[in-house]
Amino acid sequence: MECPYCGNELIWNDYFGKIKHSEHYWLYPQSWIEKRGDIYKCENEDCDSGVFNSFFYTYGNNDELKEGYPC
């Protein structure tokens, strides 16, 4: 995936999602994250996306790149 500002390849940084808790916590005490999307970062220091610190993300199965860091 390319940075929309400088054309460099974006680096996968992390993923985000919703915390789910086990229904049967006495059997499965751990929680897990239901993945909602991926977070990418542009390593180019001259990238024009200075407002969002060069972070971008995708949501769900959609490859549409959104600017910023998901909340």
CHARMM internal coordinates of N, CA and C (Angstrom, degrees):
IC EDIT
DIST 1 N 1 CA 1.4373
DIST 1 CA 1 C 1.5362
ANGL 1 N 1 CA 1 C 107.80
DIST 1 C 2 N 1.3208
ANGL 1 CA 1 C 2 N 116.34
DIHE 1 N 1 CA 1 C 2 N 137.72
DIST 2 N 2 CA 1.4650
ANGL 1 C 2 N 2 CA 121.51
DIHE 1 CA 1 C 2 N 2 CA -175.66
DIST 2 CA 2 C 1.5264
ANGL 2 N 2 CA 2 C 112.23
DIHE 1 C 2 N 2 CA 2 C -103.25
DIST 2 C 3 N 1.3344
ANGL 2 CA 2 C 3 N 114.94
DIHE 2 N 2 CA 2 C 3 N 149.01
DIST 3 N 3 CA 1.4468
ANGL 2 C 3 N 3 CA 121.38
DIHE 2 CA 2 C 3 N 3 CA 174.30
DIST 3 CA 3 C 1.5332
ANGL 3 N 3 CA 3 C 108.45
DIHE 2 C 3 N 3 CA 3 C -69.10
DIST 3 C 4 N 1.3308
ANGL 3 CA 3 C 4 N 118.55
DIHE 3 N 3 CA 3 C 4 N 130.31
DIST 4 N 4 CA 1.4612
ANGL 3 C 4 N 4 CA 120.65
DIHE 3 CA 3 C 4 N 4 CA -178.97
DIST 4 CA 4 C 1.5297
ANGL 4 N 4 CA 4 C 113.34
DIHE 3 C 4 N 4 CA 4 C -70.13
DIST 4 C 5 N 1.3219
ANGL 4 CA 4 C 5 N 118.06
DIHE 4 N 4 CA 4 C 5 N -13.65
DIST 5 N 5 CA 1.4583
ANGL 4 C 5 N 5 CA 121.35
DIHE 4 CA 4 C 5 N 5 CA -178.13
DIST 5 CA 5 C 1.5189
ANGL 5 N 5 CA 5 C 112.97
DIHE 4 C 5 N 5 CA 5 C -94.89
DIST 5 C 6 N 1.3410
ANGL 5 CA 5 C 6 N 116.53
DIHE 5 N 5 CA 5 C 6 N -46.90
DIST 6 N 6 CA 1.4675
ANGL 5 C 6 N 6 CA 118.52
DIHE 5 CA 5 C 6 N 6 CA -173.59
DIST 6 CA 6 C 1.5206
ANGL 6 N 6 CA 6 C 113.31
DIHE 5 C 6 N 6 CA 6 C -114.81
DIST 6 C 7 N 1.3457
ANGL 6 CA 6 C 7 N 118.92
DIHE 6 N 6 CA 6 C 7 N -13.42
DIST 7 N 7 CA 1.4566
ANGL 6 C 7 N 7 CA 121.75
DIHE 6 CA 6 C 7 N 7 CA 178.43
DIST 7 CA 7 C 1.5262
ANGL 7 N 7 CA 7 C 114.34
DIHE 6 C 7 N 7 CA 7 C 86.67
DIST 7 C 8 N 1.3428
ANGL 7 CA 7 C 8 N 118.28
DIHE 7 N 7 CA 7 C 8 N -3.89
DIST 8 N 8 CA 1.4674
ANGL 7 C 8 N 8 CA 120.60
DIHE 7 CA 7 C 8 N 8 CA 177.63
DIST 8 CA 8 C 1.5209
ANGL 8 N 8 CA 8 C 110.42
DIHE 7 C 8 N 8 CA 8 C -69.28
DIST 8 C 9 N 1.3102
ANGL 8 CA 8 C 9 N 115.71
DIHE 8 N 8 CA 8 C 9 N 157.02
DIST 9 N 9 CA 1.4521
ANGL 8 C 9 N 9 CA 121.47
DIHE 8 CA 8 C 9 N 9 CA 177.20
DIST 9 CA 9 C 1.5254
ANGL 9 N 9 CA 9 C 109.11
DIHE 8 C 9 N 9 CA 9 C -70.27
DIST 9 C 10 N 1.3457
ANGL 9 CA 9 C 10 N 116.67
DIHE 9 N 9 CA 9 C 10 N 130.77
DIST 10 N 10 CA 1.4596
ANGL 9 C 10 N 10 CA 121.00
DIHE 9 CA 9 C 10 N 10 CA 177.96
DIST 10 CA 10 C 1.5303
ANGL 10 N 10 CA 10 C 109.67
DIHE 9 C 10 N 10 CA 10 C -78.80
DIST 10 C 11 N 1.3183
ANGL 10 CA 10 C 11 N 116.04
DIHE 10 N 10 CA 10 C 11 N 144.92
DIST 11 N 11 CA 1.4576
ANGL 10 C 11 N 11 CA 122.81
DIHE 10 CA 10 C 11 N 11 CA 179.15
DIST 11 CA 11 C 1.5279
ANGL 11 N 11 CA 11 C 108.36
DIHE 10 C 11 N 11 CA 11 C -98.01
DIST 11 C 12 N 1.3486
ANGL 11 CA 11 C 12 N 116.41
DIHE 11 N 11 CA 11 C 12 N 130.37
DIST 12 N 12 CA 1.4586
ANGL 11 C 12 N 12 CA 119.40
DIHE 11 CA 11 C 12 N 12 CA 176.52
DIST 12 CA 12 C 1.5124
ANGL 12 N 12 CA 12 C 107.80
DIHE 11 C 12 N 12 CA 12 C -65.80
DIST 12 C 13 N 1.3323
ANGL 12 CA 12 C 13 N 118.18
DIHE 12 N 12 CA 12 C 13 N 130.14
DIST 13 N 13 CA 1.4582
ANGL 12 C 13 N 13 CA 122.66
DIHE 12 CA 12 C 13 N 13 CA -175.31
DIST 13 CA 13 C 1.5266
ANGL 13 N 13 CA 13 C 112.17
DIHE 12 C 13 N 13 CA 13 C -109.16
DIST 13 C 14 N 1.3208
ANGL 13 CA 13 C 14 N 116.66
DIHE 13 N 13 CA 13 C 14 N -43.66
DIST 14 N 14 CA 1.4573
ANGL 13 C 14 N 14 CA 120.52
DIHE 13 CA 13 C 14 N 14 CA -174.62
DIST 14 CA 14 C 1.5255
ANGL 14 N 14 CA 14 C 108.87
DIHE 13 C 14 N 14 CA 14 C -171.52
DIST 14 C 15 N 1.3082
ANGL 14 CA 14 C 15 N 116.35
DIHE 14 N 14 CA 14 C 15 N -176.81
DIST 15 N 15 CA 1.4669
ANGL 14 C 15 N 15 CA 120.88
DIHE 14 CA 14 C 15 N 15 CA 171.29
DIST 15 CA 15 C 1.5172
ANGL 15 N 15 CA 15 C 107.64
DIHE 14 C 15 N 15 CA 15 C -131.82
DIST 15 C 16 N 1.3262
ANGL 15 CA 15 C 16 N 115.64
DIHE 15 N 15 CA 15 C 16 N 164.93
DIST 16 N 16 CA 1.4606
ANGL 15 C 16 N 16 CA 119.58
DIHE 15 CA 15 C 16 N 16 CA 179.44
DIST 16 CA 16 C 1.5121
ANGL 16 N 16 CA 16 C 108.84
DIHE 15 C 16 N 16 CA 16 C -134.71
DIST 16 C 17 N 1.3135
ANGL 16 CA 16 C 17 N 115.35
DIHE 16 N 16 CA 16 C 17 N 161.73
DIST 17 N 17 CA 1.4471
ANGL 16 C 17 N 17 CA 119.00
DIHE 16 CA 16 C 17 N 17 CA -179.48
DIST 17 CA 17 C 1.5109
ANGL 17 N 17 CA 17 C 112.14
DIHE 16 C 17 N 17 CA 17 C -177.03
DIST 17 C 18 N 1.2973
ANGL 17 CA 17 C 18 N 114.09
DIHE 17 N 17 CA 17 C 18 N -164.31
DIST 18 N 18 CA 1.4527
ANGL 17 C 18 N 18 CA 121.92
DIHE 17 CA 17 C 18 N 18 CA -177.22
DIST 18 CA 18 C 1.5311
ANGL 18 N 18 CA 18 C 108.29
DIHE 17 C 18 N 18 CA 18 C -109.58
DIST 18 C 19 N 1.3297
ANGL 18 CA 18 C 19 N 116.35
DIHE 18 N 18 CA 18 C 19 N 133.57
DIST 19 N 19 CA 1.4615
ANGL 18 C 19 N 19 CA 120.30
DIHE 18 CA 18 C 19 N 19 CA 179.37
DIST 19 CA 19 C 1.5247
ANGL 19 N 19 CA 19 C 108.98
DIHE 18 C 19 N 19 CA 19 C -74.23
DIST 19 C 20 N 1.3034
ANGL 19 CA 19 C 20 N 115.17
DIHE 19 N 19 CA 19 C 20 N 128.76
DIST 20 N 20 CA 1.4647
ANGL 19 C 20 N 20 CA 121.37
DIHE 19 CA 19 C 20 N 20 CA 176.34
DIST 20 CA 20 C 1.5188
ANGL 20 N 20 CA 20 C 107.97
DIHE 19 C 20 N 20 CA 20 C -113.03
DIST 20 C 21 N 1.3093
ANGL 20 CA 20 C 21 N 116.30
DIHE 20 N 20 CA 20 C 21 N 143.82
DIST 21 N 21 CA 1.4576
ANGL 20 C 21 N 21 CA 121.08
DIHE 20 CA 20 C 21 N 21 CA 178.13
DIST 21 CA 21 C 1.5188
ANGL 21 N 21 CA 21 C 108.66
DIHE 20 C 21 N 21 CA 21 C -111.56
DIST 21 C 22 N 1.2975
ANGL 21 CA 21 C 22 N 115.41
DIHE 21 N 21 CA 21 C 22 N 146.23
DIST 22 N 22 CA 1.4488
ANGL 21 C 22 N 22 CA 120.73
DIHE 21 CA 21 C 22 N 22 CA -179.00
DIST 22 CA 22 C 1.5221
ANGL 22 N 22 CA 22 C 110.41
DIHE 21 C 22 N 22 CA 22 C -66.84
DIST 22 C 23 N 1.3108
ANGL 22 CA 22 C 23 N 115.24
DIHE 22 N 22 CA 22 C 23 N 136.77
DIST 23 N 23 CA 1.4588
ANGL 22 C 23 N 23 CA 120.41
DIHE 22 CA 22 C 23 N 23 CA 179.00
DIST 23 CA 23 C 1.5316
ANGL 23 N 23 CA 23 C 110.65
DIHE 22 C 23 N 23 CA 23 C -68.08
DIST 23 C 24 N 1.3135
ANGL 23 CA 23 C 24 N 115.37
DIHE 23 N 23 CA 23 C 24 N -37.28
DIST 24 N 24 CA 1.4623
ANGL 23 C 24 N 24 CA 121.21
DIHE 23 CA 23 C 24 N 24 CA -179.61
DIST 24 CA 24 C 1.5249
ANGL 24 N 24 CA 24 C 108.06
DIHE 23 C 24 N 24 CA 24 C -108.39
DIST 24 C 25 N 1.3402
ANGL 24 CA 24 C 25 N 116.12
DIHE 24 N 24 CA 24 C 25 N 72.73
DIST 25 N 25 CA 1.4544
ANGL 24 C 25 N 25 CA 121.46
DIHE 24 CA 24 C 25 N 25 CA -171.84
DIST 25 CA 25 C 1.5275
ANGL 25 N 25 CA 25 C 112.87
DIHE 24 C 25 N 25 CA 25 C -61.86
DIST 25 C 26 N 1.3313
ANGL 25 CA 25 C 26 N 117.86
DIHE 25 N 25 CA 25 C 26 N -24.87
DIST 26 N 26 CA 1.4564
ANGL 25 C 26 N 26 CA 119.50
DIHE 25 CA 25 C 26 N 26 CA -179.98
DIST 26 CA 26 C 1.5299
ANGL 26 N 26 CA 26 C 111.03
DIHE 25 C 26 N 26 CA 26 C -73.06
DIST 26 C 27 N 1.3392
ANGL 26 CA 26 C 27 N 117.22
DIHE 26 N 26 CA 26 C 27 N -23.71
DIST 27 N 27 CA 1.4610
ANGL 26 C 27 N 27 CA 120.63
DIHE 26 CA 26 C 27 N 27 CA 176.68
DIST 27 CA 27 C 1.5289
ANGL 27 N 27 CA 27 C 111.90
DIHE 26 C 27 N 27 CA 27 C -94.24
DIST 27 C 28 N 1.3218
ANGL 27 CA 27 C 28 N 115.95
DIHE 27 N 27 CA 27 C 28 N -37.88
DIST 28 N 28 CA 1.4647
ANGL 27 C 28 N 28 CA 121.59
DIHE 27 CA 27 C 28 N 28 CA -177.88
DIST 28 CA 28 C 1.5306
ANGL 28 N 28 CA 28 C 107.98
DIHE 27 C 28 N 28 CA 28 C -129.28
DIST 28 C 29 N 1.3160
ANGL 28 CA 28 C 29 N 118.43
DIHE 28 N 28 CA 28 C 29 N 85.72
DIST 29 N 29 CA 1.4709
ANGL 28 C 29 N 29 CA 120.59
DIHE 28 CA 28 C 29 N 29 CA -172.09
DIST 29 CA 29 C 1.5333
ANGL 29 N 29 CA 29 C 114.60
DIHE 28 C 29 N 29 CA 29 C -73.19
DIST 29 C 30 N 1.2862
ANGL 29 CA 29 C 30 N 118.33
DIHE 29 N 29 CA 29 C 30 N -8.43
DIST 30 N 30 CA 1.4613
ANGL 29 C 30 N 30 CA 120.13
DIHE 29 CA 29 C 30 N 30 CA -176.74
DIST 30 CA 30 C 1.5333
ANGL 30 N 30 CA 30 C 112.20
DIHE 29 C 30 N 30 CA 30 C -84.71
DIST 30 C 31 N 1.2933
ANGL 30 CA 30 C 31 N 115.20
DIHE 30 N 30 CA 30 C 31 N 155.98
DIST 31 N 31 CA 1.4593
ANGL 30 C 31 N 31 CA 122.18
DIHE 30 CA 30 C 31 N 31 CA 171.93
DIST 31 CA 31 C 1.5145
ANGL 31 N 31 CA 31 C 107.55
DIHE 30 C 31 N 31 CA 31 C -104.09
DIST 31 C 32 N 1.3094
ANGL 31 CA 31 C 32 N 117.59
DIHE 31 N 31 CA 31 C 32 N 168.26
DIST 32 N 32 CA 1.4519
ANGL 31 C 32 N 32 CA 120.82
DIHE 31 CA 31 C 32 N 32 CA 176.65
DIST 32 CA 32 C 1.5147
ANGL 32 N 32 CA 32 C 108.92
DIHE 31 C 32 N 32 CA 32 C -145.98
DIST 32 C 33 N 1.3094
ANGL 32 CA 32 C 33 N 115.47
DIHE 32 N 32 CA 32 C 33 N 166.34
DIST 33 N 33 CA 1.4638
ANGL 32 C 33 N 33 CA 121.95
DIHE 32 CA 32 C 33 N 33 CA 179.53
DIST 33 CA 33 C 1.5261
ANGL 33 N 33 CA 33 C 108.81
DIHE 32 C 33 N 33 CA 33 C -103.34
DIST 33 C 34 N 1.3197
ANGL 33 CA 33 C 34 N 115.78
DIHE 33 N 33 CA 33 C 34 N 127.06
DIST 34 N 34 CA 1.4583
ANGL 33 C 34 N 34 CA 121.02
DIHE 33 CA 33 C 34 N 34 CA 171.94
DIST 34 CA 34 C 1.5202
ANGL 34 N 34 CA 34 C 106.53
DIHE 33 C 34 N 34 CA 34 C -85.25
DIST 34 C 35 N 1.3077
ANGL 34 CA 34 C 35 N 117.06
DIHE 34 N 34 CA 34 C 35 N 107.50
DIST 35 N 35 CA 1.4683
ANGL 34 C 35 N 35 CA 121.65
DIHE 34 CA 34 C 35 N 35 CA -173.18
DIST 35 CA 35 C 1.5232
ANGL 35 N 35 CA 35 C 111.33
DIHE 34 C 35 N 35 CA 35 C -63.09
DIST 35 C 36 N 1.3395
ANGL 35 CA 35 C 36 N 115.16
DIHE 35 N 35 CA 35 C 36 N 130.01
DIST 36 N 36 CA 1.4607
ANGL 35 C 36 N 36 CA 121.82
DIHE 35 CA 35 C 36 N 36 CA 178.72
DIST 36 CA 36 C 1.5289
ANGL 36 N 36 CA 36 C 112.26
DIHE 35 C 36 N 36 CA 36 C -109.71
DIST 36 C 37 N 1.3390
ANGL 36 CA 36 C 37 N 117.26
DIHE 36 N 36 CA 36 C 37 N -26.20
DIST 37 N 37 CA 1.4572
ANGL 36 C 37 N 37 CA 119.25
DIHE 36 CA 36 C 37 N 37 CA -178.58
DIST 37 CA 37 C 1.5188
ANGL 37 N 37 CA 37 C 111.72
DIHE 36 C 37 N 37 CA 37 C -178.06
DIST 37 C 38 N 1.3280
ANGL 37 CA 37 C 38 N 115.51
DIHE 37 N 37 CA 37 C 38 N 178.87
DIST 38 N 38 CA 1.4613
ANGL 37 C 38 N 38 CA 122.90
DIHE 37 CA 37 C 38 N 38 CA -178.76
DIST 38 CA 38 C 1.5163
ANGL 38 N 38 CA 38 C 110.99
DIHE 37 C 38 N 38 CA 38 C -114.45
DIST 38 C 39 N 1.3440
ANGL 38 CA 38 C 39 N 115.51
DIHE 38 N 38 CA 38 C 39 N 151.63
DIST 39 N 39 CA 1.4637
ANGL 38 C 39 N 39 CA 122.38
DIHE 38 CA 38 C 39 N 39 CA 178.89
DIST 39 CA 39 C 1.5163
ANGL 39 N 39 CA 39 C 108.15
DIHE 38 C 39 N 39 CA 39 C -115.63
DIST 39 C 40 N 1.3304
ANGL 39 CA 39 C 40 N 116.42
DIHE 39 N 39 CA 39 C 40 N 133.08
DIST 40 N 40 CA 1.4626
ANGL 39 C 40 N 40 CA 122.68
DIHE 39 CA 39 C 40 N 40 CA -179.23
DIST 40 CA 40 C 1.5239
ANGL 40 N 40 CA 40 C 109.80
DIHE 39 C 40 N 40 CA 40 C -123.45
DIST 40 C 41 N 1.3312
ANGL 40 CA 40 C 41 N 115.35
DIHE 40 N 40 CA 40 C 41 N 156.50
DIST 41 N 41 CA 1.4601
ANGL 40 C 41 N 41 CA 120.91
DIHE 40 CA 40 C 41 N 41 CA 177.99
DIST 41 CA 41 C 1.5167
ANGL 41 N 41 CA 41 C 109.10
DIHE 40 C 41 N 41 CA 41 C -133.80
DIST 41 C 42 N 1.3396
ANGL 41 CA 41 C 42 N 115.25
DIHE 41 N 41 CA 41 C 42 N 140.79
DIST 42 N 42 CA 1.4572
ANGL 41 C 42 N 42 CA 121.48
DIHE 41 CA 41 C 42 N 42 CA 174.60
DIST 42 CA 42 C 1.5265
ANGL 42 N 42 CA 42 C 107.57
DIHE 41 C 42 N 42 CA 42 C -91.58
DIST 42 C 43 N 1.3177
ANGL 42 CA 42 C 43 N 116.90
DIHE 42 N 42 CA 42 C 43 N 125.75
DIST 43 N 43 CA 1.4652
ANGL 42 C 43 N 43 CA 121.24
DIHE 42 CA 42 C 43 N 43 CA -177.70
DIST 43 CA 43 C 1.5324
ANGL 43 N 43 CA 43 C 112.69
DIHE 42 C 43 N 43 CA 43 C -83.37
DIST 43 C 44 N 1.3182
ANGL 43 CA 43 C 44 N 116.94
DIHE 43 N 43 CA 43 C 44 N -7.44
DIST 44 N 44 CA 1.4613
ANGL 43 C 44 N 44 CA 120.93
DIHE 43 CA 43 C 44 N 44 CA -179.07
DIST 44 CA 44 C 1.5316
ANGL 44 N 44 CA 44 C 109.24
DIHE 43 C 44 N 44 CA 44 C -74.72
DIST 44 C 45 N 1.3304
ANGL 44 CA 44 C 45 N 116.96
DIHE 44 N 44 CA 44 C 45 N 119.17
DIST 45 N 45 CA 1.4675
ANGL 44 C 45 N 45 CA 120.96
DIHE 44 CA 44 C 45 N 45 CA -178.44
DIST 45 CA 45 C 1.5263
ANGL 45 N 45 CA 45 C 112.11
DIHE 44 C 45 N 45 CA 45 C -70.39
DIST 45 C 46 N 1.3303
ANGL 45 CA 45 C 46 N 117.71
DIHE 45 N 45 CA 45 C 46 N -19.01
DIST 46 N 46 CA 1.4583
ANGL 45 C 46 N 46 CA 121.73
DIHE 45 CA 45 C 46 N 46 CA -179.54
DIST 46 CA 46 C 1.5282
ANGL 46 N 46 CA 46 C 112.42
DIHE 45 C 46 N 46 CA 46 C -91.91
DIST 46 C 47 N 1.3300
ANGL 46 CA 46 C 47 N 116.90
DIHE 46 N 46 CA 46 C 47 N 8.97
DIST 47 N 47 CA 1.4673
ANGL 46 C 47 N 47 CA 121.14
DIHE 46 CA 46 C 47 N 47 CA -179.47
DIST 47 CA 47 C 1.5272
ANGL 47 N 47 CA 47 C 108.95
DIHE 46 C 47 N 47 CA 47 C -62.65
DIST 47 C 48 N 1.3328
ANGL 47 CA 47 C 48 N 117.01
DIHE 47 N 47 CA 47 C 48 N 137.93
DIST 48 N 48 CA 1.4653
ANGL 47 C 48 N 48 CA 122.10
DIHE 47 CA 47 C 48 N 48 CA -177.06
DIST 48 CA 48 C 1.5243
ANGL 48 N 48 CA 48 C 113.55
DIHE 47 C 48 N 48 CA 48 C -75.10
DIST 48 C 49 N 1.3070
ANGL 48 CA 48 C 49 N 117.65
DIHE 48 N 48 CA 48 C 49 N 0.62
DIST 49 N 49 CA 1.4640
ANGL 48 C 49 N 49 CA 121.02
DIHE 48 CA 48 C 49 N 49 CA -178.77
DIST 49 CA 49 C 1.5210
ANGL 49 N 49 CA 49 C 110.85
DIHE 48 C 49 N 49 CA 49 C -89.96
DIST 49 C 50 N 1.3028
ANGL 49 CA 49 C 50 N 117.92
DIHE 49 N 49 CA 49 C 50 N 47.65
DIST 50 N 50 CA 1.4539
ANGL 49 C 50 N 50 CA 121.72
DIHE 49 CA 49 C 50 N 50 CA -177.68
DIST 50 CA 50 C 1.5143
ANGL 50 N 50 CA 50 C 113.87
DIHE 49 C 50 N 50 CA 50 C -65.35
DIST 50 C 51 N 1.3301
ANGL 50 CA 50 C 51 N 117.42
DIHE 50 N 50 CA 50 C 51 N -26.16
DIST 51 N 51 CA 1.4586
ANGL 50 C 51 N 51 CA 121.26
DIHE 50 CA 50 C 51 N 51 CA -178.54
DIST 51 CA 51 C 1.5258
ANGL 51 N 51 CA 51 C 110.69
DIHE 50 C 51 N 51 CA 51 C -63.44
DIST 51 C 52 N 1.3130
ANGL 51 CA 51 C 52 N 117.14
DIHE 51 N 51 CA 51 C 52 N -39.88
DIST 52 N 52 CA 1.4657
ANGL 51 C 52 N 52 CA 121.61
DIHE 51 CA 51 C 52 N 52 CA -176.87
DIST 52 CA 52 C 1.5170
ANGL 52 N 52 CA 52 C 112.24
DIHE 51 C 52 N 52 CA 52 C -104.15
DIST 52 C 53 N 1.3191
ANGL 52 CA 52 C 53 N 117.61
DIHE 52 N 52 CA 52 C 53 N 16.46
DIST 53 N 53 CA 1.4616
ANGL 52 C 53 N 53 CA 122.09
DIHE 52 CA 52 C 53 N 53 CA 177.11
DIST 53 CA 53 C 1.5285
ANGL 53 N 53 CA 53 C 112.04
DIHE 52 C 53 N 53 CA 53 C 58.95
DIST 53 C 54 N 1.3171
ANGL 53 CA 53 C 54 N 116.90
DIHE 53 N 53 CA 53 C 54 N 30.64
DIST 54 N 54 CA 1.4628
ANGL 53 C 54 N 54 CA 124.52
DIHE 53 CA 53 C 54 N 54 CA 176.62
DIST 54 CA 54 C 1.5259
ANGL 54 N 54 CA 54 C 113.71
DIHE 53 C 54 N 54 CA 54 C 65.03
DIST 54 C 55 N 1.3315
ANGL 54 CA 54 C 55 N 117.91
DIHE 54 N 54 CA 54 C 55 N 29.04
DIST 55 N 55 CA 1.4614
ANGL 54 C 55 N 55 CA 121.55
DIHE 54 CA 54 C 55 N 55 CA 175.97
DIST 55 CA 55 C 1.5211
ANGL 55 N 55 CA 55 C 110.20
DIHE 54 C 55 N 55 CA 55 C -99.86
DIST 55 C 56 N 1.3343
ANGL 55 CA 55 C 56 N 115.05
DIHE 55 N 55 CA 55 C 56 N 144.62
DIST 56 N 56 CA 1.4590
ANGL 55 C 56 N 56 CA 123.18
DIHE 55 CA 55 C 56 N 56 CA 176.92
DIST 56 CA 56 C 1.5272
ANGL 56 N 56 CA 56 C 107.55
DIHE 55 C 56 N 56 CA 56 C -138.54
DIST 56 C 57 N 1.3226
ANGL 56 CA 56 C 57 N 116.93
DIHE 56 N 56 CA 56 C 57 N 160.20
DIST 57 N 57 CA 1.4558
ANGL 56 C 57 N 57 CA 119.06
DIHE 56 CA 56 C 57 N 57 CA 177.43
DIST 57 CA 57 C 1.5213
ANGL 57 N 57 CA 57 C 111.03
DIHE 56 C 57 N 57 CA 57 C -148.48
DIST 57 C 58 N 1.3225
ANGL 57 CA 57 C 58 N 114.51
DIHE 57 N 57 CA 57 C 58 N 159.68
DIST 58 N 58 CA 1.4605
ANGL 57 C 58 N 58 CA 122.37
DIHE 57 CA 57 C 58 N 58 CA 172.38
DIST 58 CA 58 C 1.5181
ANGL 58 N 58 CA 58 C 106.96
DIHE 57 C 58 N 58 CA 58 C -117.28
DIST 58 C 59 N 1.3286
ANGL 58 CA 58 C 59 N 116.65
DIHE 58 N 58 CA 58 C 59 N 153.92
DIST 59 N 59 CA 1.4535
ANGL 58 C 59 N 59 CA 121.63
DIHE 58 CA 58 C 59 N 59 CA -178.30
DIST 59 CA 59 C 1.5195
ANGL 59 N 59 CA 59 C 109.50
DIHE 58 C 59 N 59 CA 59 C -122.10
DIST 59 C 60 N 1.3289
ANGL 59 CA 59 C 60 N 116.46
DIHE 59 N 59 CA 59 C 60 N 126.59
DIST 60 N 60 CA 1.4585
ANGL 59 C 60 N 60 CA 121.37
DIHE 59 CA 59 C 60 N 60 CA 178.78
DIST 60 CA 60 C 1.5096
ANGL 60 N 60 CA 60 C 112.36
DIHE 59 C 60 N 60 CA 60 C 65.02
DIST 60 C 61 N 1.3217
ANGL 60 CA 60 C 61 N 115.94
DIHE 60 N 60 CA 60 C 61 N -145.29
DIST 61 N 61 CA 1.4655
ANGL 60 C 61 N 61 CA 121.28
DIHE 60 CA 60 C 61 N 61 CA 179.70
DIST 61 CA 61 C 1.5183
ANGL 61 N 61 CA 61 C 111.99
DIHE 60 C 61 N 61 CA 61 C -85.93
DIST 61 C 62 N 1.3088
ANGL 61 CA 61 C 62 N 116.49
DIHE 61 N 61 CA 61 C 62 N 1.80
DIST 62 N 62 CA 1.4507
ANGL 61 C 62 N 62 CA 122.08
DIHE 61 CA 61 C 62 N 62 CA -178.47
DIST 62 CA 62 C 1.5309
ANGL 62 N 62 CA 62 C 109.22
DIHE 61 C 62 N 62 CA 62 C -80.58
DIST 62 C 63 N 1.3321
ANGL 62 CA 62 C 63 N 118.23
DIHE 62 N 62 CA 62 C 63 N 130.90
DIST 63 N 63 CA 1.4626
ANGL 62 C 63 N 63 CA 121.90
DIHE 62 CA 62 C 63 N 63 CA 179.00
DIST 63 CA 63 C 1.5173
ANGL 63 N 63 CA 63 C 112.15
DIHE 62 C 63 N 63 CA 63 C -89.98
DIST 63 C 64 N 1.3287
ANGL 63 CA 63 C 64 N 117.07
DIHE 63 N 63 CA 63 C 64 N 11.72
DIST 64 N 64 CA 1.4641
ANGL 63 C 64 N 64 CA 120.50
DIHE 63 CA 63 C 64 N 64 CA 178.03
DIST 64 CA 64 C 1.5205
ANGL 64 N 64 CA 64 C 109.11
DIHE 63 C 64 N 64 CA 64 C -69.88
DIST 64 C 65 N 1.3286
ANGL 64 CA 64 C 65 N 115.86
DIHE 64 N 64 CA 64 C 65 N 121.38
DIST 65 N 65 CA 1.4546
ANGL 64 C 65 N 65 CA 121.66
DIHE 64 CA 64 C 65 N 65 CA -176.65
DIST 65 CA 65 C 1.5268
ANGL 65 N 65 CA 65 C 109.74
DIHE 64 C 65 N 65 CA 65 C -84.26
DIST 65 C 66 N 1.3320
ANGL 65 CA 65 C 66 N 115.61
DIHE 65 N 65 CA 65 C 66 N 127.74
DIST 66 N 66 CA 1.4654
ANGL 65 C 66 N 66 CA 121.30
DIHE 65 CA 65 C 66 N 66 CA 178.29
DIST 66 CA 66 C 1.5213
ANGL 66 N 66 CA 66 C 108.28
DIHE 65 C 66 N 66 CA 66 C -112.80
DIST 66 C 67 N 1.3220
ANGL 66 CA 66 C 67 N 115.90
DIHE 66 N 66 CA 66 C 67 N 145.16
DIST 67 N 67 CA 1.4565
ANGL 66 C 67 N 67 CA 120.55
DIHE 66 CA 66 C 67 N 67 CA -178.44
DIST 67 CA 67 C 1.5154
ANGL 67 N 67 CA 67 C 110.57
DIHE 66 C 67 N 67 CA 67 C -85.40
DIST 67 C 68 N 1.3236
ANGL 67 CA 67 C 68 N 116.68
DIHE 67 N 67 CA 67 C 68 N 140.55
DIST 68 N 68 CA 1.4511
ANGL 67 C 68 N 68 CA 121.87
DIHE 67 CA 67 C 68 N 68 CA 176.75
DIST 68 CA 68 C 1.5138
ANGL 68 N 68 CA 68 C 112.03
DIHE 67 C 68 N 68 CA 68 C 114.47
DIST 68 C 69 N 1.3112
ANGL 68 CA 68 C 69 N 113.91
DIHE 68 N 68 CA 68 C 69 N -172.23
DIST 69 N 69 CA 1.4533
ANGL 68 C 69 N 69 CA 122.49
DIHE 68 CA 68 C 69 N 69 CA 179.09
DIST 69 CA 69 C 1.5233
ANGL 69 N 69 CA 69 C 106.87
DIHE 68 C 69 N 69 CA 69 C -116.58
DIST 69 C 70 N 1.3320
ANGL 69 CA 69 C 70 N 119.61
DIHE 69 N 69 CA 69 C 70 N 126.09
DIST 70 N 70 CA 1.4656
ANGL 69 C 70 N 70 CA 120.04
DIHE 69 CA 69 C 70 N 70 CA -175.51
DIST 70 CA 70 C 1.5286
ANGL 70 N 70 CA 70 C 111.73
DIHE 69 C 70 N 70 CA 70 C -65.69
DIST 70 C 71 N 1.3121
ANGL 70 CA 70 C 71 N 115.16
DIHE 70 N 70 CA 70 C 71 N 143.22
DIST 71 N 71 CA 1.4807
ANGL 70 C 71 N 71 CA 120.27
DIHE 70 CA 70 C 71 N 71 CA -179.35
DIST 71 CA 71 C 1.5092
ANGL 71 N 71 CA 71 C 110.44
DIHE 70 C 71 N 71 CA 71 C -90.86
END
COOR INIT
IC SEED 1 N 1 CA 1 C
IC BUILD
